Amino acid sequence: MRRFILTAAAVATVAVMVTTITQGLDLTLKPSAQSKSGDAVAYARARIGTGSLATFGGKGTISAFITGADQTGFVEVTFYGKYPKDLTVDQVTTVAMASRGNFGVANADVVVANSTQLVVDATCWRSDTGAQQLTNDVSFVLYLGR
């Protein structure tokens, strides 16, 4: 009987904890069709040294352009296409990679996201010295969440 009472008390405690943790969370959110598929909605490889795109694509992406670049290893790419309505930057996940260089590091951030465009800022540098990577390529992939 003692074991039964301890088990029941443990189950009740866990139930209270789960209820407390999930209060305020919207558990009814459903992933968009594009996020369910797991396909990248946009991707590109930007050549920082020349300020040009080597390639781009993605599900729903029609075109892409470099809309900003400077000599500090920074590049901004704008993608145009058909994306889910009510899309926000919080729903877009980025993966960034530096190419063609020792100790290359890249960082990318989505700064605009809506139903017709995605804008990504990316920077590339060397992890061992902190020096800017002016001649490297930076590649990034964008995925949608819910």
N, C-alpha and C positions, 0 to 999 in steps of 0.2 A: 504494500500500500504506500509505503514511504517513497519508493521508486516512482510510482505513478504520480504522486503529488509533486515531486521534484521535476518530473518530465512535463507535467501540465504547467507548472510555474515557468519553466524555461521556454516553452512554446508561447505562452502569454507574453513574456518579456520580449521575445523576438518579434511578435506581432505588433506590439506597441512601438518598438524601435523602427520597424519597417514603415508603419503608418506615419510616424513622426518624420522620418527621412523623406518620404514621398509627398508630404503635404506641400502644396504650393507648386509642385511640378506638373506640367501639362503632359500627362502620359498618353494623351489621345493623338499626339502628333504622328503623322504618317510620312514616310519618306516620299519624295517626289519620284516620278517615273524615271527621271535621269539618274537620281542617286541610287535607286534600286538596281539599275542595270550595272552599276560599278564602272561605267565608261567615263573616261575623262571628258569633261565638257569643253576644255580648252588646253592646249599645250603649245609650247614654242621653244625654239632654241635661238637665242639672240646673240649676235656677235658684238660684244662691247667695243672692241677695237675699231670696227668699221661702222657701228651703228646700224646694222642691218639684221634682218631675220633670215636664218638659214632654212627654217621650216616652221610650220604651224599647222594646227588642225584641232579636231575635237568634235564631239557629238553636239550638233547645233551651231557650231562656229562656221561662219561664212568667210570672214576675212580678218586679218590682223595687221597692225601697223606699229612701228616704233613711233611713239608720240612724245618721247622725251629721252634725252641721253646727255651725259656730260663726260668729262675726262677723269671722273673719280671712281669709275667702276659701276656707275648707276645707269640703269636703262628702265624705261617705262614702255609697256606694251599694252595696246588697246585691242581687244577682241570684239568683233561685231557678229551677231547671230541671233538665234531664237533661243532664249533661255526661259525658265519658268517665271510666270508672273509673280510679283511680290518678292522677288529674289533680293536678299540683302548680303552684305559682305560677311556677316556672321555665319552664313550658310555655305560659304565657299572655303575649302581647305586647299592649301598650296603645298607642293613638294618642290624644293629648289635644289639644283645640283650645279656645281662648277665643273667645267670641262677643260681639258688640255692644260693642265698645270699642276705642279707639285704643291701640295698643301692648300689647294683651292677650296674656298668656302663660298657658298651662295646663300642669300636670304631673299625671300620674296613675300610680298604682302599685297593682298587685294585691297584697293582703295575705293573702287566703285564697282557695284554689282546691281544690275537691273535686268529687265526682260530683254533688252537689246544689246547691252554691252557689259564687258568685264574689263577693268583696268588693273594691271599688276605693276607694282614697282619692284625692281630687283637690284641687288647689289652683289658684287663679287670681290673677294679679297683673299690674301694669303694668311693662313692661320699661324704660320711660324713667325712672321714678321709684322703682320698687320698691314702690309703694303697693299695698295690697290692693285687689282688685277685688270689692267687696261686692255690686255690682248686676249683674255679668256672668253670663252662662250659661257653663257649661263642658260640652263634649261630649266623649265618649270612646267608642272602639270597641275591643273585645277580640277577638283572633284566637288560635287555638290552633296551637302547633307540635307537635313530636314529643316 
